[in-house]
Amino acid sequence: MEQASQTPADVAQPDDPAPGSAPASDSAKVRRLWLVCNPASGSNDAQTQREAKQALKSAGFDVARTLYFPDDPAPKAADLDAEGVEVVATFGGDGTVHAVVTGLFGWGGAVLVLPGGTMNLLAKTLHGPARAAEIAARLESGEGRRVRTPVIDTRHGTALTGVLAGPGTIWNEVREALRDANLVEVVATARQAISYSTNGPKVVCAEIDCGREDGYAAITVNPGEEGLSARGYYAHSLADYAGQGIALLNRNFRNGPHDDLGIHQRIRLVCPAGEPMGLLIDGEPFDGEPEEIFELAPCEVDLIATREV
């Protein structure tokens, strides 16, 4: 992973020198920033948005424009460069972060990911369990730096934090029903999810000595410095599937019976039944093929981190 200067005033300069070298500090300079919010995200109301803006201003940013995704489109590199914007901050959930970050691949600025959703997986990677105000305070004190985290290349796009594959992805429908506060739909979809997780076509990790031959209800793939870490989740009883479903709802996959399937630079997942596999990429659903390949890659835009990643 590439890292550059830890000087806050230069943390998002588009013409930073090569990683490892130290640019000249210019602490008096105010950096122009666009903020992308998503009012539909888990912890993203008018009050928290005001607090995030104030924290950014205190850290030395000029919040030149606020976009409300998805009603407003995600920012484009050409528009940012034309306006002299050096940093884009996201204050939304994982879906918002995914759209903004991947849409800015190749841009010379940097993205600051603030925790404004429910899970905030990339924000936790970059900053730990810190709130937006604490992250801004770290930047003000000089702790910020530009990094390129490892990501996952898929045929459906880039996964910044992880992929879930298999019939267990149906639990995403339960999550959506919970988000809509539709209790009748929650009960119906939960029953369906338990049944499909139990009886749906399993997926296998098609590598040497890579888990159970009969496959798993869910396989997770997560990027790391050493490679792609894969885990296969199984269950022996209806109660196990219900409990594992709750873990899937929270995207807390480790709280369930599983096999560690190793660390790989490239992973091939297969549905032996030949049926399309369910996929969640950064928590968003996709229609997979009977075979999917995932490869480790670097993120293609700088991210701002305030902790070791």
C-alpha positions as CSV (number, residue, x, y, z in Angstrom):
1,M,0.0,0.0,0.0
2,E,1.3,3.4,-0.9
3,Q,1.5,6.2,1.6
4,A,2.5,9.8,1.3
5,S,3.1,12.7,3.6
6,Q,1.3,13.0,7.0
7,T,1.2,16.8,6.8
8,P,-2.5,17.7,7.0
9,A,-2.3,20.7,4.7
10,D,-1.0,18.5,1.9
11,V,-2.9,15.3,2.6
12,A,-5.1,15.8,-0.5
13,Q,-3.0,17.9,-2.9
14,P,-3.6,16.5,-6.4
15,D,0.1,17.1,-7.3
16,D,1.7,15.5,-4.3
17,P,5.2,14.1,-4.8
18,A,5.8,10.4,-5.1
19,P,4.8,8.3,-2.0
20,G,7.4,8.4,0.7
21,S,8.7,11.9,0.0
22,A,7.7,14.9,2.1
23,P,6.0,17.9,0.4
24,A,6.4,21.4,1.7
25,S,3.9,22.2,4.5
26,D,1.4,25.0,3.9
27,S,-0.8,24.9,7.0
28,A,-2.4,28.2,6.3
29,K,-3.9,27.0,3.0
30,V,-7.7,26.3,3.0
31,R,-8.5,23.3,0.9
32,R,-11.7,23.2,-1.2
33,L,-13.9,20.2,-0.5
34,W,-17.2,18.8,-1.7
35,L,-19.3,16.9,0.8
36,V,-21.5,14.0,-0.3
37,C,-24.3,13.1,2.1
38,N,-27.0,10.5,1.9
39,P,-30.0,11.4,4.1
40,A,-31.3,7.8,3.8
41,S,-28.2,6.3,5.5
42,G,-28.3,5.0,9.0
43,S,-26.9,7.9,11.0
44,N,-27.3,10.8,8.6
45,D,-29.9,13.4,9.5
46,A,-29.8,17.2,9.3
47,Q,-28.1,17.6,12.7
48,T,-25.3,15.1,12.0
49,Q,-24.7,16.7,8.6
50,R,-24.3,20.1,10.2
51,E,-21.9,18.6,12.8
52,A,-19.9,17.0,10.0
53,K,-19.6,20.3,8.1
54,Q,-18.6,22.2,11.1
55,A,-15.9,19.6,12.0
56,L,-14.5,19.8,8.4
57,K,-14.4,23.6,8.6
58,S,-12.6,23.4,11.9
59,A,-10.1,21.1,10.3
60,G,-9.3,23.7,7.6
61,F,-11.6,22.7,4.8
62,D,-13.7,25.0,2.7
63,V,-17.0,23.0,2.2
64,A,-17.7,24.6,-1.1
65,R,-20.6,22.4,-2.1
66,T,-22.9,19.7,-0.5
67,L,-24.4,16.9,-2.7
68,Y,-27.3,14.8,-1.5
69,F,-26.8,11.3,-3.0
70,P,-28.5,9.7,-4.8
71,D,-30.8,12.6,-5.8
72,D,-27.6,14.4,-6.8
73,P,-25.2,12.4,-8.9
74,A,-21.9,11.4,-7.5
75,P,-19.1,13.9,-8.3
76,K,-17.1,13.6,-11.4
77,A,-13.3,14.2,-11.6
78,A,-13.6,16.8,-14.4
79,D,-16.1,18.9,-12.4
80,L,-13.9,18.7,-9.3
81,D,-10.8,19.8,-11.2
82,A,-12.7,22.6,-12.9
83,E,-13.8,23.9,-9.5
84,G,-10.4,23.5,-7.9
85,V,-11.6,20.9,-5.5
86,E,-8.9,18.8,-3.8
87,V,-10.9,16.6,-1.5
88,V,-14.3,14.8,-1.6
89,A,-15.7,13.8,1.7
90,T,-18.4,11.1,1.9
91,F,-20.9,11.1,4.8
92,G,-23.2,8.2,4.0
93,G,-23.4,4.4,4.1
94,D,-21.3,1.8,2.3
95,G,-23.3,2.1,-0.9
96,T,-22.7,5.8,-1.1
97,V,-19.0,5.4,-0.4
98,H,-18.8,2.7,-3.1
99,A,-20.4,4.9,-5.7
100,V,-18.3,8.0,-4.9
101,V,-14.9,6.2,-4.6
102,T,-15.2,4.0,-7.6
103,G,-16.6,6.9,-9.7
104,L,-13.4,8.8,-9.0
105,F,-10.9,6.2,-10.0
106,G,-8.0,7.9,-11.7
107,W,-8.7,11.3,-10.1
108,G,-5.7,13.2,-8.7
109,G,-7.4,14.3,-5.5
110,A,-8.3,12.3,-2.4
111,V,-11.5,10.9,-0.8
112,L,-12.2,11.3,2.9
113,V,-14.6,8.6,4.1
114,L,-16.6,9.7,7.2
115,P,-18.9,7.3,9.1
116,G,-22.4,8.4,8.1
117,G,-24.2,5.1,7.6
118,T,-24.9,1.9,9.5
119,M,-21.9,-0.3,9.1
120,N,-19.2,2.2,7.8
121,L,-16.8,-0.7,6.9
122,L,-14.3,1.4,4.9
123,A,-14.4,4.3,7.4
124,K,-13.5,1.8,10.1
125,T,-10.6,0.5,8.0
126,L,-9.3,4.0,7.5
127,H,-10.0,5.6,10.9
128,G,-11.1,2.9,13.3
129,P,-14.3,3.3,15.3
130,A,-14.1,7.1,15.3
131,R,-16.9,9.6,14.6
132,A,-16.6,12.3,12.0
133,A,-15.6,15.0,14.5
134,E,-12.8,12.9,15.9
135,I,-11.5,12.2,12.4
136,A,-11.6,15.9,11.5
137,A,-9.7,16.7,14.7
138,R,-7.0,14.2,13.8
139,L,-6.6,15.8,10.4
140,E,-6.3,19.2,12.1
141,S,-3.5,17.9,14.3
142,G,-1.6,16.4,11.3
143,E,-2.5,12.7,11.5
144,G,-4.0,12.4,8.0
145,R,-2.2,10.7,5.1
146,R,-3.1,9.4,1.6
147,V,-3.2,5.6,1.1
148,R,-4.2,3.1,-1.5
149,T,-6.0,0.3,0.2
150,P,-6.3,-3.2,-1.4
151,V,-9.7,-3.9,-3.1
152,I,-11.3,-6.7,-5.1
153,D,-11.7,-6.7,-8.8
154,T,-14.9,-8.5,-10.0
155,R,-16.7,-8.7,-13.3
156,H,-19.4,-6.5,-11.7
157,G,-17.0,-3.8,-10.6
158,T,-14.8,-3.1,-7.6
159,A,-15.5,-4.2,-4.1
160,L,-13.8,-1.8,-1.6
161,T,-14.5,-3.8,1.5
162,G,-15.8,-7.3,0.6
163,V,-18.0,-9.7,-1.3
164,L,-20.6,-12.2,0.0
165,A,-21.6,-15.0,-2.3
166,G,-24.1,-17.8,-2.0
167,P,-27.7,-18.4,-1.1
168,G,-27.1,-16.6,2.2
169,T,-27.2,-13.3,0.3
170,I,-31.0,-13.5,0.5
171,W,-30.7,-12.1,4.0
172,N,-30.2,-8.7,2.3
173,E,-33.9,-8.8,1.5
174,V,-34.6,-9.1,5.2
175,R,-32.3,-6.1,5.9
176,E,-34.2,-4.1,3.3
177,A,-37.5,-5.0,5.0
178,L,-36.1,-3.9,8.4
179,R,-35.0,-0.6,6.8
180,D,-38.5,0.0,5.6
181,A,-39.9,-1.0,9.1
182,N,-42.3,-3.4,7.5
183,L,-42.8,-6.1,10.2
184,V,-45.0,-8.3,8.1
185,E,-42.4,-8.3,5.3
186,V,-39.6,-8.9,7.8
187,V,-41.3,-12.1,9.1
188,A,-42.0,-13.3,5.5
189,T,-38.6,-12.7,4.2
190,A,-36.9,-14.1,7.3
191,R,-38.8,-17.4,6.8
192,Q,-37.8,-17.4,3.1
193,A,-34.2,-16.6,3.9
194,I,-33.9,-19.5,6.4
195,S,-35.4,-21.9,3.9
196,Y,-33.3,-20.8,1.0
197,S,-30.1,-20.6,3.1
198,T,-30.7,-24.2,4.1
199,N,-31.8,-25.6,0.7
200,G,-30.5,-23.2,-1.9
201,P,-27.6,-24.1,-4.3
202,K,-24.4,-23.9,-2.3
203,V,-21.1,-22.3,-3.5
204,V,-17.6,-23.8,-3.3
205,C,-14.2,-22.2,-3.4
206,A,-12.6,-23.9,-6.4
207,E,-9.0,-24.0,-5.1
208,I,-6.8,-26.9,-3.8
209,D,-7.8,-27.9,-0.3
210,C,-10.2,-25.0,-0.1
211,G,-13.0,-26.2,2.2
212,R,-16.0,-28.5,2.0
213,E,-16.8,-30.3,-1.2
214,D,-20.5,-29.8,-0.7
215,G,-20.0,-26.1,-0.4
216,Y,-21.4,-23.3,1.8
217,A,-24.5,-21.2,2.3
218,A,-22.2,-18.2,2.2
219,I,-18.6,-17.4,1.3
220,T,-17.0,-14.1,2.2
221,V,-14.1,-12.6,0.4
222,N,-12.2,-9.6,1.9
223,P,-9.2,-7.7,0.7
224,G,-6.0,-7.4,2.8
225,E,-2.4,-6.5,2.4
226,E,-1.4,-10.2,2.0
227,G,-4.3,-11.1,-0.4
228,L,-7.9,-12.1,-0.5
229,S,-9.1,-13.7,2.7
230,A,-12.0,-16.3,2.2
231,R,-14.3,-17.8,4.8
232,G,-17.0,-20.4,4.2
233,Y,-20.1,-20.3,6.4
234,Y,-22.2,-23.4,7.1
235,A,-24.9,-24.5,9.6
236,H,-26.2,-27.8,10.9
237,S,-29.6,-26.9,12.1
238,L,-32.5,-24.5,11.5
239,A,-31.4,-22.6,14.6
240,D,-27.9,-22.3,13.3
241,Y,-29.2,-20.8,10.0
242,A,-31.4,-18.3,11.9
243,G,-28.5,-17.2,14.1
244,Q,-26.2,-17.0,11.1
245,G,-28.8,-15.0,9.3
246,I,-28.8,-12.4,12.1
247,A,-25.0,-12.2,11.8
248,L,-25.4,-11.7,8.0
249,L,-27.9,-8.9,8.6
250,N,-25.3,-7.1,10.7
251,R,-22.5,-8.0,8.2
252,N,-20.8,-9.5,11.2
253,F,-19.9,-12.7,9.4
254,R,-17.4,-13.9,12.0
255,N,-20.2,-14.7,14.5
256,G,-21.1,-17.9,12.8
257,P,-19.8,-21.4,12.2
258,H,-17.3,-21.2,9.4
259,D,-14.1,-22.6,7.8
260,D,-11.1,-20.4,7.0
261,L,-10.5,-21.0,3.3
262,G,-7.1,-19.3,3.1
263,I,-5.6,-16.2,1.6
264,H,-5.3,-16.0,-2.2
265,Q,-4.3,-13.5,-4.9
266,R,-7.2,-14.8,-7.0
267,I,-10.3,-16.7,-5.9
268,R,-12.7,-18.7,-8.1
269,L,-16.1,-19.4,-6.6
270,V,-18.4,-22.0,-8.3
271,C,-22.0,-23.1,-7.8
272,P,-21.8,-26.9,-8.5
273,A,-25.5,-27.0,-9.4
274,G,-24.8,-24.6,-12.3
275,E,-27.2,-22.0,-11.0
276,P,-26.4,-18.2,-10.8
277,M,-25.1,-17.3,-7.4
278,G,-26.3,-14.5,-5.3
279,L,-23.7,-11.7,-4.7
280,L,-23.4,-8.8,-2.4
281,I,-20.6,-6.4,-3.3
282,D,-20.0,-3.8,-0.6
283,G,-23.4,-4.8,0.6
284,E,-25.2,-4.1,-2.7
285,P,-26.9,-7.0,-4.5
286,F,-25.8,-8.3,-7.9
287,D,-26.9,-11.2,-10.1
288,G,-23.9,-13.5,-10.2
289,E,-23.0,-16.3,-12.7
290,P,-22.5,-19.9,-11.8
291,E,-18.8,-19.1,-11.7
292,E,-17.2,-15.9,-10.4
293,I,-13.6,-14.8,-10.2
294,F,-12.2,-12.3,-7.7
295,E,-8.7,-10.8,-7.9
296,L,-6.7,-8.5,-5.5
297,A,-6.0,-5.0,-6.8
298,P,-5.0,-1.6,-5.4
299,C,-7.6,1.2,-5.0
300,E,-7.3,3.6,-8.0
301,V,-7.8,6.8,-6.1
302,D,-6.2,8.1,-2.9
303,L,-8.1,7.7,0.4
304,I,-7.3,9.7,3.5
305,A,-6.5,7.6,6.6
306,T,-6.0,8.7,10.2
307,R,-4.9,5.3,11.5
308,E,-2.6,2.5,10.3
309,V,-4.3,0.4,7.7
